[in-house]
Amino acid sequence: MDEKYAVVQNAEELYHQGNEIGVLVLHGFTGTTQSVKPVYNVIKDKGYTVYAPRLKGHGTHHEDMEKSTKEDWLSSAQEGYEKLTEACERIFVTGLSMGGTLALHLGTQYQNIAGIIPINPAIDMPHLKQQSETEDRFLTGIGSDIKKEGVHELAYEKTPVASIRELTALMEKVKNKLHQVTSPLLLLSSKTDNVVPPHNSQYVFSNVESKQKEMVTLPNSFHVATLDHDQGFLCEKIVKFISERC
C-alpha cells in the first residue's frame, strides 16, 4: 500500500537500541505512536531495546487508512516483532486498544513471547457491526477518550467505515484464537472505557490459556489510559512485569 500523505509530526515510529531484552509497543486504531510514547519512554529509560512502529495507514490521513486492511496491520505488528528478534534474546509485546488485539495475535503466532501486556484490548464490539453497515464513507473520530483534562490524543478526526469493517474482522480472527495464547499475560483494563467496553478485557482474561496471568484495573482513566491519570501506575506495572521475567 502506497501512502499518499506525509507522516504527521509526532506520529513517527520510535526505536531505541538497548540491551538484549526487546519490547514491542503497538498503538491503537486510528491512533499514532504519540499515544504510547510514555510507555515507550519508561521502557527505554530502563535500558531495554524498544520499538513502537507506525501501523500501516496510520499517522498520515484518514484516506490512507481507508485503503489499509487488517492484513496490513497484522503485517506491521509482525514486522515489528521480527525486527526485535534480530537484536534481542527475549521479547515482550504491549499494545493499546487495537494494539492490544495485535499483541494477542502475536501471542497466537509465537509461543516463545516472554510476556504479553494488552491495554484495553478490543475483541468483542457488536455495535461496530451496525456502524459498518452505514452508507457513509467516514464517521466521527474516536480519539481522545481521556479523563484527564487538557490532554489530547493524536488520532484521525474521521474514521473510515471501511476500516471499521476491517477492525471487526480482525477482532473476530483474534477472538477465535485466544486459546492459543500461552505466554505470561498482564492485562490492564480501565474501569470506565467509552470506546472499548471493559467486558472485552474480561473476555480476553477468561479465554487465554496463559498459566501466569493477571488483570489490573485502572480506576481513574478512560480508554487512552497511557495518556490519562493512571499513566504512571500503568507504566510501573509494565516495567515490573518485564523485570520479573528477565
N, C-alpha and C positions, 0 to 999 in steps of 0.2 A: 504494500500500500504506500503510495507516494503522498506525503503530506503537503498540502497546498500552502499552508500558512507557516510563518516562523514561530518558533517556540517563544512563549511569553516569558517575561522576566520572573524569576523565582520558581519557574516550573521545570527547570533543567534537571537532568539526572544528577545524582550525588554519589561520589565514590571516594573512599578513603582506604588506603593500604595500611593495615596494621599488622597484628600477629596472625597466627595460623588458625584462629577461630574466626569464621565468617558469619555475618548476619545480613540476610536479605530483608529489606524493608519495602513493603508494597503499599502504594496509595490506593484510594478508592475510586469508584465510578464517578465520572465527570470531574474528578479532583486532580491534584498535582502533588509533586513531592513536597510542596510547601506545607501541606497538612501533616506530614510525618517527619518533617525536619527536626523537631525537638527530640524525637526518639532517635533519629539518626545521629544527632549531635552527642547525646548522652552515651550511646554505644561507641561512637568514635573516641570520645574522651576516655573511655575505659581501655583503649588500646586495641580494640578488635578491628578487623577488616569489615567494612560495612558498605553496602551498595543499595541505593534507592533508585531503581530505574524509572524512567518515564514510560508509562504504559502506552502502547500504540494508540494513536488517535486522541491522546490527551495533551493538555498544556499548549494547545495551538488555537483551534477554533472549533466550535461545535459542528461545523460542516465537515471537518476532518473526522471527528468522532463518528459522525453518521455513516461514514464509509468503513469504519473498523468493525471487526467481528469478535465474537467470543474466542475464536481460534487465535486472533491477533493478540488478545490479552493473555491467553494461556501461553502463547509463544514468548511474550515479553517476560512473563514470570519465569518460564523455563530457561530462557537465555540468561536471565539474571542469576539463576541458581548455578547454571553451568559456568558462568564467568567466575563465580566464587570458588567453584571446585578446582579451578586452575591454580589458585593461590592458597587454598585453605584445606586443613585436615578435617575439620568438623564444621557443619553449617546449621545455623538456626534460621527460621523464617518467621517473620511477623508481618502483619498487614491490617489496615483499617478498612472496614466495610467490605467492598468487593475485593480489596487487597487481602482481607482475611479469608475470603472464599477461595482466592487463588492460592493462598498459603496452604489451605486444607487440600486443595487439588494436588499440590506438590507432594503433600503427605501421602496421597494415594499412589504416586508415581515413584517415590524414593523412600524406601523403608529405613534408610540409614540417616535420615534427618535427625539432628541431635535434639531438636525441640521445635514445636510449632506454637506461635503466640498470636491467635486471631483476636482482633479488637472489634467488637460489634459486627461480626461477620454476617453477610446476607446469604440466606439459604432457603427461606420459605416466605415469600411475599405475594400472596394471592392477588392483592389489589393491583399489582403491576400488570397482570394479565389484562385486566379491564382497561388500564391506561394504554396498553399496547394495541388495543383494538380501535382506538380513535382514528379518525381520518386526518387529524392534524399531523403536520410534519415535525413540529417541535412543541414541547411543553415547558412550563416554567422550571427554572433550575432548582436543584435540591440541595445546593451547598449551604454552608454556614449554619447548620443546626448546632448552635453553640450557646450554652447558658451564660457564659461569661460575657459581660458587656464590653463592647468596643473591639472584639476580636472577629476578624473576617477570614474565611477560608477562600483561597484562590481556586475557584471552580467555575465551570461554564454557567452562564446566566440562562442558557436554554439547554434542555435535554432532548436529544433526538429520539423520536418514538422508535425508530429502527434500532437504536441502541438499547432501549428498554426491552425490546424483543430478544436481543442478544443476551442481555443480562438474565432474563427469565430462563433462557435455555441453558446458560452457564450454571445457574443455581440448581436447576434440575439435574444436570450432569453430575455436579459435585455431591448433591444430596444423596443420590443413588449409590455413591461410592464411599460414604463416610465410614462405613465399617472397615474399609481398607486402611484407615489412618491408625497407626500403632505407635507413632513417636510420642514422647512425653509432650503433654499439652498444658499450656496456661491460657485460659480463656478469660478475656477482660470484657465485661458487659456493663454498659451504662444502665442505671436504674430507670431512667427516663430517656427514651430514644424516639424522636419524632420522624425518623426516616426508616430505620430497620427495627421493627418491633422486637423487644427483648426476648420473646419466646424463641427467636432464631438461635440465640446463644444456648438456651436450654436444650433445644433440639440437637444442636451440634454436640454438646457435652454428653448427652444421653446416648448418642449413636456412634461416636468414635470408639475404637477398641483399644485406645491407649491405656496401658496399665497404670501409668503415672499421669494423673490429670487433676487439674484444679480450676475452679471457676471463681473469679473475684469480681464483686460488684463495685462499680464506680458510682458512688452515691450523689455526686454533685456535678455531673456532666451530662450533656446531651450526646448526640451521635458522634460528633467530631471530638471525641474525648482527648485526642492528642493535642488539641489546642485549647482545652477547657480547664475548669477548676482543678480537676484530678490529674492534670498533666504530670506533675512531679511524682505523685504516688504511683501512677501508671508506669512511668519510666523506671522508678525504683524497683517495682515488681519485675519488670522485664530484665533488668540488669541482674537482679538477684537470681532469677530463674536460670539465666545463662551461666552465671559464675558458679552456681551449684553443680553444673553439669560439665564443667571444663576441667 
